[in-house]
Amino acid sequence: MAQATLHIEGMSCHHCQMAVEKALRSLPGVSQAEVNLEAEAATVVYDPGVATIEAMREAVDKAGYKVV
Ligand SMILES: [Cu+2]
């Protein structure tokens, strides 16, 4: 398992936080995703053989936010 921290723009409330966590957790290979709203960051635990940072970036993008 690997851990990555993504910096995410556009989250303003608890609802945004939940949307981003849900998007990340729905990806194959992602076992944990925790968003810190104040830090505008998501900490993701994932299997690097299955999930990629690029897939996470796309999932966040689709949810309406942006990985910076
Ligand atoms: Cu919001």
N, CA, C, O and the ligand as a Tripos MOL2 file, in Angstrom:
@<TRIPOS>MOLECULE
protein
  273   271    69     0     0
PROTEIN
NO_CHARGES

@<TRIPOS>ATOM
      1 N           0.8330   -1.1980    0.0000 N.3       1 MET1
      2 CA          0.0000    0.0000    0.0000 C.3       1 MET1
      3 C           0.8760    1.2600    0.0000 C.2       1 MET1
      4 O           1.9430    1.2990    0.6130 O.2       1 MET1
      5 N           0.4060    2.2540   -0.6840 N.am      2 ALA2
      6 CA          1.1120    3.5310   -0.7200 C.3       2 ALA2
      7 C           0.1660    4.6090   -0.1980 C.2       2 ALA2
      8 O          -1.0510    4.4270   -0.1520 O.2       2 ALA2
      9 N           0.7560    5.7300    0.1920 N.am      3 GLN3
     10 CA         -0.0570    6.8440    0.6560 C.3       3 GLN3
     11 C           0.3240    8.0920   -0.1210 C.2       3 GLN3
     12 O           1.5030    8.3590   -0.3540 O.2       3 GLN3
     13 N          -0.6870    8.8530   -0.5190 N.am      4 ALA4
     14 CA         -0.4180   10.0930   -1.2410 C.3       4 ALA4
     15 C          -1.2670   11.1980   -0.6430 C.2       4 ALA4
     16 O          -2.3580   10.9490   -0.1300 O.2       4 ALA4
     17 N          -0.7670   12.4050   -0.7120 N.am      5 THR5
     18 CA         -1.5510   13.5700   -0.3150 C.3       5 THR5
     19 C          -1.8030   14.4160   -1.5510 C.2       5 THR5
     20 O          -0.8750   14.8380   -2.2410 O.2       5 THR5
     21 N          -3.0770   14.6520   -1.8130 N.am      6 LEU6
     22 CA         -3.4600   15.4750   -2.9680 C.3       6 LEU6
     23 C          -3.9270   16.8260   -2.4580 C.2       6 LEU6
     24 O          -4.6670   16.9020   -1.4770 O.2       6 LEU6
     25 N          -3.5050   17.8750   -3.1090 N.am      7 HIS7
     26 CA         -4.0080   19.2040   -2.7680 C.3       7 HIS7
     27 C          -5.1440   19.5300   -3.7260 C.2       7 HIS7
     28 O          -4.9990   19.4580   -4.9460 O.2       7 HIS7
     29 N          -6.2770   19.8900   -3.1390 N.am      8 ILE8
     30 CA         -7.5020   20.0260   -3.9280 C.3       8 ILE8
     31 C          -8.0870   21.4180   -3.7770 C.2       8 ILE8
     32 O          -8.2340   21.9360   -2.6700 O.2       8 ILE8
     33 N          -8.4130   22.0040   -4.9090 N.am      9 GLU9
     34 CA         -9.0170   23.3400   -4.9280 C.3       9 GLU9
     35 C         -10.5210   23.2300   -5.1190 C.2       9 GLU9
     36 O         -11.0010   22.3230   -5.7990 O.2       9 GLU9
     37 N         -11.2640   24.1550   -4.5180 N.am     10 GLY10
     38 CA        -12.6780   24.2910   -4.8100 C.3      10 GLY10
     39 C         -13.6090   23.7640   -3.7350 C.2      10 GLY10
     40 O         -14.8250   23.9230   -3.8470 O.2      10 GLY10
     41 N         -13.0640   23.1350   -2.6860 N.am     11 MET11
     42 CA        -13.9210   22.6150   -1.6260 C.3      11 MET11
     43 C         -14.2290   23.7340   -0.6410 C.2      11 MET11
     44 O         -13.3240   24.4270   -0.1740 O.2      11 MET11
     45 N         -15.5180   23.9070   -0.3250 N.am     12 SER12
     46 CA        -15.8670   25.0000    0.5670 C.3      12 SER12
     47 C         -16.6360   24.5520    1.8000 C.2      12 SER12
     48 O         -16.7460   25.3190    2.7580 O.2      12 SER12
     49 N         -17.1650   23.3540    1.8090 N.am     13 CYS13
     50 CA        -17.9660   22.9320    2.9580 C.3      13 CYS13
     51 C         -17.9040   21.4270    3.1340 C.2      13 CYS13
     52 O         -17.2460   20.7200    2.3710 O.2      13 CYS13
     53 N         -18.5980   20.9540    4.1510 N.am     14 HIS14
     54 CA        -18.6170   19.5340    4.4720 C.3      14 HIS14
     55 C         -19.1310   18.6990    3.2950 C.2      14 HIS14
     56 O         -18.6830   17.5750    3.0720 O.2      14 HIS14
     57 N         -20.0720   19.2690    2.5540 N.am     15 HIS15
     58 CA        -20.6430   18.5590    1.4110 C.3      15 HIS15
     59 C         -19.5710   18.3000    0.3490 C.2      15 HIS15
     60 O         -19.5010   17.2130   -0.2230 O.2      15 HIS15
     61 N         -18.7520   19.2960    0.0990 N.am     16 CYS16
     62 CA        -17.6540   19.1520   -0.8630 C.3      16 CYS16
     63 C         -16.6980   18.0600   -0.3850 C.2      16 CYS16
     64 O         -16.2480   17.2130   -1.1560 O.2      16 CYS16
     65 N         -16.4110   18.1100    0.8940 N.am     17 GLN17
     66 CA        -15.5060   17.1240    1.4840 C.3      17 GLN17
     67 C         -16.0280   15.7090    1.2510 C.2      17 GLN17
     68 O         -15.2790   14.8190    0.8480 O.2      17 GLN17
     69 N         -17.3250   15.5110    1.5090 N.am     18 MET18
     70 CA        -17.9200   14.1910    1.3330 C.3      18 MET18
     71 C         -17.8950   13.7630   -0.1290 C.2      18 MET18
     72 O         -17.6570   12.5960   -0.4400 O.2      18 MET18
     73 N         -18.1410   14.7190   -1.0260 N.am     19 ALA19
     74 CA        -18.1660   14.4060   -2.4550 C.3      19 ALA19
     75 C         -16.7940   13.9430   -2.9330 C.2      19 ALA19
     76 O         -16.6840   13.0010   -3.7190 O.2      19 ALA19
     77 N         -15.7560   14.6130   -2.4520 N.am     20 VAL20
     78 CA        -14.3940   14.2470   -2.8580 C.3      20 VAL20
     79 C         -14.0050   12.8930   -2.2620 C.2      20 VAL20
     80 O         -13.4070   12.0580   -2.9400 O.2      20 VAL20
     81 N         -14.3470   12.6840   -1.0000 N.am     21 GLU21
     82 CA        -14.0180   11.3920   -0.3750 C.3      21 GLU21
     83 C         -14.7340   10.2610   -1.0950 C.2      21 GLU21
     84 O         -14.1500    9.2050   -1.3370 O.2      21 GLU21
     85 N         -15.9820   10.4780   -1.4320 N.am     22 LYS22
     86 CA        -16.7630    9.4480   -2.1170 C.3      22 LYS22
     87 C         -16.1510    9.1370   -3.4920 C.2      22 LYS22
     88 O         -16.0340    7.9760   -3.8830 O.2      22 LYS22
     89 N         -15.7670   10.1880   -4.2070 N.am     23 ALA23
     90 CA        -15.1820   10.0020   -5.5350 C.3      23 ALA23
     91 C         -13.8860    9.1980   -5.4540 C.2      23 ALA23
     92 O         -13.6410    8.3120   -6.2720 O.2      23 ALA23
     93 N         -13.0680    9.5170   -4.4640 N.am     24 LEU24
     94 CA        -11.7840    8.8210   -4.3330 C.3      24 LEU24
     95 C         -11.9810    7.3840   -3.8660 C.2      24 LEU24
     96 O         -11.3260    6.4670   -4.3620 O.2      24 LEU24
     97 N         -12.8920    7.1930   -2.9040 N.am     25 ARG25
     98 CA        -13.1150    5.8480   -2.3610 C.3      25 ARG25
     99 C         -13.7420    4.9150   -3.3820 C.2      25 ARG25
    100 O         -13.6400    3.6950   -3.2550 O.2      25 ARG25
    101 N         -14.3860    5.4740   -4.3860 N.am     26 SER26
    102 CA        -15.0400    4.6270   -5.3960 C.3      26 SER26
    103 C         -14.0410    4.0690   -6.4050 C.2      26 SER26
    104 O         -14.3870    3.2010   -7.2060 O.2      26 SER26
    105 N         -12.8140    4.5600   -6.3710 N.am     27 LEU27
    106 CA        -11.8150    4.0890   -7.3370 C.3      27 LEU27
    107 C         -11.2820    2.7140   -6.9450 C.2      27 LEU27
    108 O         -11.0250    2.4530   -5.7700 O.2      27 LEU27
    109 N         -11.1160    1.8260   -7.9460 N.am     28 PRO28
    110 CA        -10.5080    0.5390   -7.6590 C.3      28 PRO28
    111 C          -9.0930    0.7320   -7.1100 C.2      28 PRO28
    112 O          -8.3150    1.5230   -7.6420 O.2      28 PRO28
    113 N          -8.7740    0.0130   -6.0600 N.am     29 GLY29
    114 CA         -7.4280    0.0750   -5.5050 C.3      29 GLY29
    115 C          -7.2690    1.0880   -4.3890 C.2      29 GLY29
    116 O          -6.2480    1.0950   -3.7000 O.2      29 GLY29
    117 N          -8.2690    1.9500   -4.1980 N.am     30 VAL30
    118 CA         -8.1930    2.9320   -3.1090 C.3      30 VAL30
    119 C          -8.8600    2.3250   -1.8820 C.2      30 VAL30
    120 O         -10.0250    1.9300   -1.9290 O.2      30 VAL30
    121 N          -8.1130    2.2540   -0.7810 N.am     31 SER31
    122 CA         -8.6960    1.6570    0.4210 C.3      31 SER31
    123 C          -9.1350    2.7110    1.4280 C.2      31 SER31
    124 O         -10.0440    2.4630    2.2190 O.2      31 SER31
    125 N          -8.5060    3.8810    1.4130 N.am     32 GLN32
    126 CA         -8.9090    4.9460    2.3340 C.3      32 GLN32
    127 C          -8.7290    6.2930    1.6630 C.2      32 GLN32
    128 O          -7.7830    6.5030    0.9040 O.2      32 GLN32
    129 N          -9.6440    7.2010    1.9500 N.am     33 ALA33
    130 CA         -9.4950    8.5790    1.4810 C.3      33 ALA33
    131 C         -10.0850    9.4970    2.5410 C.2      33 ALA33
    132 O         -11.2680    9.4090    2.8710 O.2      33 ALA33
    133 N          -9.2540   10.3690    3.0640 N.am     34 GLU34
    134 CA         -9.6950   11.3030    4.1020 C.3      34 GLU34
    135 C          -9.3880   12.7160    3.6360 C.2      34 GLU34
    136 O          -8.2550   13.0290    3.2710 O.2      34 GLU34
    137 N         -10.4040   13.5620    3.6510 N.am     35 VAL35
    138 CA        -10.1950   14.9500    3.2470 C.3      35 VAL35
    139 C         -10.1040   15.8460    4.4740 C.2      35 VAL35
    140 O         -10.9240   15.7530    5.3880 O.2      35 VAL35
    141 N          -9.1110   16.7020    4.4830 N.am     36 ASN36
    142 CA         -8.9940   17.7500    5.4830 C.3      36 ASN36
    143 C          -9.3860   19.0590    4.7970 C.2      36 ASN36
    144 O          -8.6440   19.5990    3.9760 O.2      36 ASN36
    145 N         -10.5580   19.5480    5.1530 N.am     37 LEU37
    146 CA        -11.1250   20.7110    4.4710 C.3      37 LEU37
    147 C         -10.2630   21.9600    4.6740 C.2      37 LEU37
    148 O         -10.0130   22.7070    3.7280 O.2      37 LEU37
    149 N          -9.8120   22.1790    5.9050 N.am     38 GLU38
    150 CA         -9.0100   23.3730    6.1880 C.3      38 GLU38
    151 C          -7.6920   23.3640    5.4340 C.2      38 GLU38
    152 O          -7.2190   24.4010    4.9690 O.2      38 GLU38
    153 N          -7.1030   22.1730    5.3180 N.am     39 ALA39
    154 CA         -5.8200   22.0600    4.6260 C.3      39 ALA39
    155 C          -6.0150   21.9300    3.1170 C.2      39 ALA39
    156 O          -5.0440   21.9650    2.3620 O.2      39 ALA39
    157 N          -7.2620   21.7810    2.6750 N.am     40 GLU40
    158 CA         -7.5810   21.5410    1.2620 C.3      40 GLU40
    159 C          -6.7670   20.3710    0.7250 C.2      40 GLU40
    160 O          -6.1860   20.4380   -0.3580 O.2      40 GLU40
    161 N          -6.7430   19.3050    1.5050 N.am     41 ALA41
    162 CA         -5.9220   18.1620    1.1300 C.3      41 ALA41
    163 C          -6.6680   16.8610    1.3560 C.2      41 ALA41
    164 O          -7.5000   16.7470    2.2560 O.2      41 ALA41
    165 N          -6.3540   15.8890    0.5240 N.am     42 ALA42
    166 CA         -6.8900   14.5420    0.6930 C.3      42 ALA42
    167 C          -5.7250   13.5890    0.8910 C.2      42 ALA42
    168 O          -4.7500   13.6090    0.1400 O.2      42 ALA42
    169 N          -5.8420   12.7590    1.9100 N.am     43 THR43
    170 CA         -4.8430   11.7220    2.1210 C.3      43 THR43
    171 C          -5.4510   10.4090    1.6560 C.2      43 THR43
    172 O          -6.5110    9.9970    2.1270 O.2      43 THR43
    173 N          -4.7710    9.7650    0.7340 N.am     44 VAL44
    174 CA         -5.3100    8.5630    0.1050 C.3      44 VAL44
    175 C          -4.3610    7.3950    0.3480 C.2      44 VAL44
    176 O          -3.1530    7.5110    0.1410 O.2      44 VAL44
    177 N          -4.9150    6.2780    0.7840 N.am     45 VAL45
    178 CA         -4.1430    5.0450    0.9060 C.3      45 VAL45
    179 C          -4.6060    4.1400   -0.2230 C.2      45 VAL45
    180 O          -5.7990    3.8790   -0.3770 O.2      45 VAL45
    181 N          -3.6540    3.6680   -1.0050 N.am     46 TYR46
    182 CA         -4.0360    2.9420   -2.2140 C.3      46 TYR46
    183 C          -3.0050    1.8780   -2.5760 C.2      46 TYR46
    184 O          -1.8700    1.8800   -2.0990 O.2      46 TYR46
    185 N          -3.4470    0.9820   -3.4310 N.am     47 ASP47
    186 CA         -2.5720   -0.0480   -3.9780 C.3      47 ASP47
    187 C          -2.0000    0.4970   -5.2840 C.2      47 ASP47
    188 O          -2.7310    0.6440   -6.2630 O.2      47 ASP47
    189 N          -0.7070    0.7980   -5.3110 N.am     48 PRO48
    190 CA         -0.1320    1.4390   -6.5010 C.3      48 PRO48
    191 C          -0.1320    0.5390   -7.7390 C.2      48 PRO48
    192 O           0.0980    1.0100   -8.8520 O.2      48 PRO48
    193 N          -0.3920   -0.7560   -7.5400 N.am     49 GLY49
    194 CA         -0.4990   -1.6400   -8.7010 C.3      49 GLY49
    195 C          -1.8600   -1.5470   -9.3660 C.2      49 GLY49
    196 O          -2.0450   -2.0330  -10.4820 O.2      49 GLY49
    197 N          -2.8160   -0.9210   -8.6810 N.am     50 VAL50
    198 CA         -4.1900   -0.8490   -9.1980 C.3      50 VAL50
    199 C          -4.6050    0.6000   -9.4540 C.2      50 VAL50
    200 O          -5.0630    0.9420  -10.5440 O.2      50 VAL50
    201 N          -4.4400    1.4400   -8.4430 N.am     51 ALA51
    202 CA         -4.8760    2.8380   -8.5560 C.3      51 ALA51
    203 C          -3.6920    3.7250   -8.9410 C.2      51 ALA51
    204 O          -2.5490    3.4460   -8.5790 O.2      51 ALA51
    205 N          -3.9800    4.7810   -9.6680 N.am     52 THR52
    206 CA         -2.9310    5.7310  -10.0320 C.3      52 THR52
    207 C          -3.3310    7.1370   -9.5840 C.2      52 THR52
    208 O          -4.5090    7.4390   -9.3950 O.2      52 THR52
    209 N          -2.3360    7.9700   -9.4230 N.am     53 ILE53
    210 CA         -2.5910    9.3650   -9.0750 C.3      53 ILE53
    211 C          -3.4200   10.0140  -10.1870 C.2      53 ILE53
    212 O          -4.2920   10.8440   -9.9290 O.2      53 ILE53
    213 N          -3.1330    9.6260  -11.3980 N.am     54 GLU54
    214 CA         -3.8630   10.1850  -12.5400 C.3      54 GLU54
    215 C          -5.3640    9.8530  -12.4500 C.2      54 GLU54
    216 O          -6.2090   10.7050  -12.7260 O.2      54 GLU54
    217 N          -5.6820    8.6210  -12.0670 N.am     55 ALA55
    218 CA         -7.0910    8.2270  -11.9060 C.3      55 ALA55
    219 C          -7.7430    9.0310  -10.7790 C.2      55 ALA55
    220 O          -8.9120    9.4060  -10.8760 O.2      55 ALA55
    221 N          -6.9900    9.2910   -9.7170 N.am     56 MET56
    222 CA         -7.5310   10.0920   -8.6030 C.3      56 MET56
    223 C          -7.8150   11.5090   -9.0760 C.2      56 MET56
    224 O          -8.8510   12.0930   -8.7600 O.2      56 MET56
    225 N          -6.8770   12.0450   -9.8370 N.am     57 ARG57
    226 CA         -7.0270   13.3950  -10.3760 C.3      57 ARG57
    227 C          -8.3040   13.4870  -11.2280 C.2      57 ARG57
    228 O          -9.0670   14.4470  -11.1210 O.2      57 ARG57
    229 N          -8.5140   12.4830  -12.0620 N.am     58 GLU58
    230 CA         -9.7060   12.4680  -12.9160 C.3      58 GLU58
    231 C         -10.9880   12.3490  -12.1010 C.2      58 GLU58
    232 O         -11.9860   13.0050  -12.4010 O.2      58 GLU58
    233 N         -10.9560   11.5080  -11.0670 N.am     59 ALA59
    234 CA        -12.1480   11.3100  -10.2370 C.3      59 ALA59
    235 C         -12.5140   12.5990   -9.5100 C.2      59 ALA59
    236 O         -13.6910   12.9440   -9.4050 O.2      59 ALA59
    237 N         -11.5130   13.3060   -9.0140 N.am     60 VAL60
    238 CA        -11.7580   14.5750   -8.3190 C.3      60 VAL60
    239 C         -12.3000   15.6030   -9.3100 C.2      60 VAL60
    240 O         -13.2130   16.3680   -9.0000 O.2      60 VAL60
    241 N         -11.7230   15.6030  -10.4920 N.am     61 ASP61
    242 CA        -12.1570   16.5000  -11.5600 C.3      61 ASP61
    243 C         -13.6350   16.2700  -11.9060 C.2      61 ASP61
    244 O         -14.4100   17.2170  -12.0380 O.2      61 ASP61
    245 N         -14.0030   14.9960  -12.0500 N.am     62 LYS62
    246 CA        -15.3860   14.6350  -12.3840 C.3      62 LYS62
    247 C         -16.3540   15.0530  -11.2950 C.2      62 LYS62
    248 O         -17.5020   15.3940  -11.5770 O.2      62 LYS62
    249 N         -15.8930   15.0270  -10.0460 N.am     63 ALA63
    250 CA        -16.7400   15.4330   -8.9300 C.3      63 ALA63
    251 C         -16.8980   16.9510   -8.8820 C.2      63 ALA63
    252 O         -17.7280   17.4690   -8.1360 O.2      63 ALA63
    253 N         -16.1010   17.6590   -9.6780 N.am     64 GLY64
    254 CA        -16.2420   19.1120   -9.7740 C.3      64 GLY64
    255 C         -15.1810   19.9120   -9.0580 C.2      64 GLY64
    256 O         -15.3320   21.1190   -8.8630 O.2      64 GLY64
    257 N         -14.0990   19.2450   -8.6610 N.am     65 TYR65
    258 CA        -13.0220   19.9260   -7.9480 C.3      65 TYR65
    259 C         -11.7300   19.7240   -8.7240 C.2      65 TYR65
    260 O         -11.7030   19.0530   -9.7550 O.2      65 TYR65
    261 N         -10.6650   20.3140   -8.2110 N.am     66 LYS66
    262 CA         -9.4410   20.2940   -8.9820 C.3      66 LYS66
    263 C          -8.2430   19.9230   -8.0980 C.2      66 LYS66
    264 O          -8.0330   20.5050   -7.0340 O.2      66 LYS66
    265 N          -7.4720   18.9480   -8.5630 N.am     67 VAL67
    266 CA         -6.2130   18.6090   -7.8880 C.3      67 VAL67
    267 C          -5.1500   19.5640   -8.4060 C.2      67 VAL67
    268 O          -4.9390   19.6960   -9.6110 O.2      67 VAL67
    269 N          -4.4850   20.2280   -7.4610 N.am     68 VAL68
    270 CA         -3.4560   21.2040   -7.8830 C.3      68 VAL68
    271 C          -2.0620   20.7230   -7.4890 C.2      68 VAL68
    272 O          -1.0740   21.4070   -7.7580 O.2      68 VAL68
    273 CU        -19.4680   22.4630   -0.4990 Cu       69 CU69
@<TRIPOS>BOND
     1     1     2 1
     2     2     3 1
     3     3     4 2
     4     3     5 am
     5     5     6 1
     6     6     7 1
     7     7     8 2
     8     7     9 am
     9     9    10 1
    10    10    11 1
    11    11    12 2
    12    11    13 am
    13    13    14 1
    14    14    15 1
    15    15    16 2
    16    15    17 am
    17    17    18 1
    18    18    19 1
    19    19    20 2
    20    19    21 am
    21    21    22 1
    22    22    23 1
    23    23    24 2
    24    23    25 am
    25    25    26 1
    26    26    27 1
    27    27    28 2
    28    27    29 am
    29    29    30 1
    30    30    31 1
    31    31    32 2
    32    31    33 am
    33    33    34 1
    34    34    35 1
    35    35    36 2
    36    35    37 am
    37    37    38 1
    38    38    39 1
    39    39    40 2
    40    39    41 am
    41    41    42 1
    42    42    43 1
    43    43    44 2
    44    43    45 am
    45    45    46 1
    46    46    47 1
    47    47    48 2
    48    47    49 am
    49    49    50 1
    50    50    51 1
    51    51    52 2
    52    51    53 am
    53    53    54 1
    54    54    55 1
    55    55    56 2
    56    55    57 am
    57    57    58 1
    58    58    59 1
    59    59    60 2
    60    59    61 am
    61    61    62 1
    62    62    63 1
    63    63    64 2
    64    63    65 am
    65    65    66 1
    66    66    67 1
    67    67    68 2
    68    67    69 am
    69    69    70 1
    70    70    71 1
    71    71    72 2
    72    71    73 am
    73    73    74 1
    74    74    75 1
    75    75    76 2
    76    75    77 am
    77    77    78 1
    78    78    79 1
    79    79    80 2
    80    79    81 am
    81    81    82 1
    82    82    83 1
    83    83    84 2
    84    83    85 am
    85    85    86 1
    86    86    87 1
    87    87    88 2
    88    87    89 am
    89    89    90 1
    90    90    91 1
    91    91    92 2
    92    91    93 am
    93    93    94 1
    94    94    95 1
    95    95    96 2
    96    95    97 am
    97    97    98 1
    98    98    99 1
    99    99   100 2
   100    99   101 am
   101   101   102 1
   102   102   103 1
   103   103   104 2
   104   103   105 am
   105   105   106 1
   106   106   107 1
   107   107   108 2
   108   107   109 am
   109   109   110 1
   110   110   111 1
   111   111   112 2
   112   111   113 am
   113   113   114 1
   114   114   115 1
   115   115   116 2
   116   115   117 am
   117   117   118 1
   118   118   119 1
   119   119   120 2
   120   119   121 am
   121   121   122 1
   122   122   123 1
   123   123   124 2
   124   123   125 am
   125   125   126 1
   126   126   127 1
   127   127   128 2
   128   127   129 am
   129   129   130 1
   130   130   131 1
   131   131   132 2
   132   131   133 am
   133   133   134 1
   134   134   135 1
   135   135   136 2
   136   135   137 am
   137   137   138 1
   138   138   139 1
   139   139   140 2
   140   139   141 am
   141   141   142 1
   142   142   143 1
   143   143   144 2
   144   143   145 am
   145   145   146 1
   146   146   147 1
   147   147   148 2
   148   147   149 am
   149   149   150 1
   150   150   151 1
   151   151   152 2
   152   151   153 am
   153   153   154 1
   154   154   155 1
   155   155   156 2
   156   155   157 am
   157   157   158 1
   158   158   159 1
   159   159   160 2
   160   159   161 am
   161   161   162 1
   162   162   163 1
   163   163   164 2
   164   163   165 am
   165   165   166 1
   166   166   167 1
   167   167   168 2
   168   167   169 am
   169   169   170 1
   170   170   171 1
   171   171   172 2
   172   171   173 am
   173   173   174 1
   174   174   175 1
   175   175   176 2
   176   175   177 am
   177   177   178 1
   178   178   179 1
   179   179   180 2
   180   179   181 am
   181   181   182 1
   182   182   183 1
   183   183   184 2
   184   183   185 am
   185   185   186 1
   186   186   187 1
   187   187   188 2
   188   187   189 am
   189   189   190 1
   190   190   191 1
   191   191   192 2
   192   191   193 am
   193   193   194 1
   194   194   195 1
   195   195   196 2
   196   195   197 am
   197   197   198 1
   198   198   199 1
   199   199   200 2
   200   199   201 am
   201   201   202 1
   202   202   203 1
   203   203   204 2
   204   203   205 am
   205   205   206 1
   206   206   207 1
   207   207   208 2
   208   207   209 am
   209   209   210 1
   210   210   211 1
   211   211   212 2
   212   211   213 am
   213   213   214 1
   214   214   215 1
   215   215   216 2
   216   215   217 am
   217   217   218 1
   218   218   219 1
   219   219   220 2
   220   219   221 am
   221   221   222 1
   222   222   223 1
   223   223   224 2
   224   223   225 am
   225   225   226 1
   226   226   227 1
   227   227   228 2
   228   227   229 am
   229   229   230 1
   230   230   231 1
   231   231   232 2
   232   231   233 am
   233   233   234 1
   234   234   235 1
   235   235   236 2
   236   235   237 am
   237   237   238 1
   238   238   239 1
   239   239   240 2
   240   239   241 am
   241   241   242 1
   242   242   243 1
   243   243   244 2
   244   243   245 am
   245   245   246 1
   246   246   247 1
   247   247   248 2
   248   247   249 am
   249   249   250 1
   250   250   251 1
   251   251   252 2
   252   251   253 am
   253   253   254 1
   254   254   255 1
   255   255   256 2
   256   255   257 am
   257   257   258 1
   258   258   259 1
   259   259   260 2
   260   259   261 am
   261   261   262 1
   262   262   263 1
   263   263   264 2
   264   263   265 am
   265   265   266 1
   266   266   267 1
   267   267   268 2
   268   267   269 am
   269   269   270 1
   270   270   271 1
   271   271   272 2
@<TRIPOS>SUBSTRUCTURE
     1 MET1         2 RESIDUE 1 A MET
     2 ALA2         6 RESIDUE 1 A ALA
     3 GLN3        10 RESIDUE 1 A GLN
     4 ALA4        14 RESIDUE 1 A ALA
     5 THR5        18 RESIDUE 1 A THR
     6 LEU6        22 RESIDUE 1 A LEU
     7 HIS7        26 RESIDUE 1 A HIS
     8 ILE8        30 RESIDUE 1 A ILE
     9 GLU9        34 RESIDUE 1 A GLU
    10 GLY10       38 RESIDUE 1 A GLY
    11 MET11       42 RESIDUE 1 A MET
    12 SER12       46 RESIDUE 1 A SER
    13 CYS13       50 RESIDUE 1 A CYS
    14 HIS14       54 RESIDUE 1 A HIS
    15 HIS15       58 RESIDUE 1 A HIS
    16 CYS16       62 RESIDUE 1 A CYS
    17 GLN17       66 RESIDUE 1 A GLN
    18 MET18       70 RESIDUE 1 A MET
    19 ALA19       74 RESIDUE 1 A ALA
    20 VAL20       78 RESIDUE 1 A VAL
    21 GLU21       82 RESIDUE 1 A GLU
    22 LYS22       86 RESIDUE 1 A LYS
    23 ALA23       90 RESIDUE 1 A ALA
    24 LEU24       94 RESIDUE 1 A LEU
    25 ARG25       98 RESIDUE 1 A ARG
    26 SER26      102 RESIDUE 1 A SER
    27 LEU27      106 RESIDUE 1 A LEU
    28 PRO28      110 RESIDUE 1 A PRO
    29 GLY29      114 RESIDUE 1 A GLY
    30 VAL30      118 RESIDUE 1 A VAL
    31 SER31      122 RESIDUE 1 A SER
    32 GLN32      126 RESIDUE 1 A GLN
    33 ALA33      130 RESIDUE 1 A ALA
    34 GLU34      134 RESIDUE 1 A GLU
    35 VAL35      138 RESIDUE 1 A VAL
    36 ASN36      142 RESIDUE 1 A ASN
    37 LEU37      146 RESIDUE 1 A LEU
    38 GLU38      150 RESIDUE 1 A GLU
    39 ALA39      154 RESIDUE 1 A ALA
    40 GLU40      158 RESIDUE 1 A GLU
    41 ALA41      162 RESIDUE 1 A ALA
    42 ALA42      166 RESIDUE 1 A ALA
    43 THR43      170 RESIDUE 1 A THR
    44 VAL44      174 RESIDUE 1 A VAL
    45 VAL45      178 RESIDUE 1 A VAL
    46 TYR46      182 RESIDUE 1 A TYR
    47 ASP47      186 RESIDUE 1 A ASP
    48 PRO48      190 RESIDUE 1 A PRO
    49 GLY49      194 RESIDUE 1 A GLY
    50 VAL50      198 RESIDUE 1 A VAL
    51 ALA51      202 RESIDUE 1 A ALA
    52 THR52      206 RESIDUE 1 A THR
    53 ILE53      210 RESIDUE 1 A ILE
    54 GLU54      214 RESIDUE 1 A GLU
    55 ALA55      218 RESIDUE 1 A ALA
    56 MET56      222 RESIDUE 1 A MET
    57 ARG57      226 RESIDUE 1 A ARG
    58 GLU58      230 RESIDUE 1 A GLU
    59 ALA59      234 RESIDUE 1 A ALA
    60 VAL60      238 RESIDUE 1 A VAL
    61 ASP61      242 RESIDUE 1 A ASP
    62 LYS62      246 RESIDUE 1 A LYS
    63 ALA63      250 RESIDUE 1 A ALA
    64 GLY64      254 RESIDUE 1 A GLY
    65 TYR65      258 RESIDUE 1 A TYR
    66 LYS66      262 RESIDUE 1 A LYS
    67 VAL67      266 RESIDUE 1 A VAL
    68 VAL68      270 RESIDUE 1 A VAL
    69 CU69       273 GROUP 0 **** ****
